[in-house]
């Protein structure tokens, strides 16, 4: 296997001696982006010795992405060349670069070489670029070349013919030499059809930013990656001191060959509810627990998670309303010791949906599931998760994928959903979730002088459930279905 | 055989890609070789028979006579017995280059260090009588 940025060499003399012909696995040659999540999305990284475009509006994170990539790839072999052109002066680029954790001053000037070619381009126009590249290749032998911004060079051309000629000559040169090139530019989606560099590019990634009220959402998207599979769609990211923090979009899992749903029932931990469900819920199923405020959803969710901890099943409780202290108090009110429950495997998580994107919440949840080998999970509540999602379709896709992941992994889950009134009908997301969930429970609250709570099982899969409306009571011992 | 008038080892390259030729020319000249190019396989074969170089480097995808056929013709010519051929191609054809009798196969794109290392490696294995190449290799 060759390493990225090297010419593949097969010594035939040796082959003869050993009688073998090592293959040249081009598909295995990848240049890591310096960002693990980006590499996951890119199917392992950018193809080595390729030409790639990193596009996005000013401030979208292109330069940071490229800088993280070059510092991660910098080593003692061949240097990396970063051309700044007419978009941003070199001094400005380097000044802000120093604030990032990946910046390493020791690599500057030898392993990472920044060169401002703006003056040459301003004087001689875009025709100056190819000779500059040729000079760099023959004197520095760079393994990576970044041109920031390439669109600024392109826009110097006087005619379409000049642009095409410049792009053709640059492509021919970069293709002849073993280097991976990144052309950064403030391109828009419409430019993809117009600018010739998009036709010759092996990879195209986009950084975009969307304003939502008082916060911004940023997305990373792969448009094209020749000869490689990649994770399609928009992947949220944040810019941090460490560079880009990317949250790969959750997709439905591959159903393993021979996968069979679990055939074991588990207890909900709610007195009387297991009997209503024909002996508990099937392991790996998802239960939608709907009801108005004060009906007892959080109580049931906590009982379910606490029961899991008692049974030695790591349980994760994701909540978006009560902070950890409030939740501890609620657990104590149920007669349980929160410290003991946590020692037994209960993981209580509070996330503010106001500040977070759904992507980051989901990524954090899956990280906890993996690390804690979680078997039970409660999301309290779906409505809060929905407020963290800006796109209803995206939310639906996420929830569908979540349910599938839980089923394949044997994670039994309860998803709480707050209704307006005692009905489940009329809410688009709720209807969708009813369809996706294995079980649907509806809690209701009535009464004027005395609050009367009731529970009804609307749906189960594979169970002869109790079809009656059953009164429930919340006491110091928790919620119980009355006989 | 294989030297120019200045005593430099002469390398003939059958290659049509202008950018590749340009870079090969720079790298090999800087390394102390004399470089000559041929646009197609027929021109390369004629030139090799007329004045054998120290080394022939050929792309497979060249007009008239492809690089592998060119390699076989050279290998079957007793007069060119000591002249090695390196196949340098965009194609992943190490096995076929081996079968054609190439001394080494290099996959594009071009990287100066591995390109020169391959050339030097092949020239080092040449018979002592072709020491002209070794002069340049020592650079």
Interface residues (C-beta under 8 A of the other chain):
Chain A: X2 X5 X6 X7 X8 X9 X10 X11 X12 X13 X15 X16 X21 X22 X23 X24 X26 X49 X78 X134 X137 X138 X141 X172 X173 X175 X176 X177 X178 X179
Chain B: X17 X18 X19 X20 X22 X23 X26 X27 X30 X92 X94 X95 X97 X98 X102 X103 X104 X105 X106 X107 X108 X109 X110 X111 X112 X113 X114 X115 X117 X118 X121 X122 X125
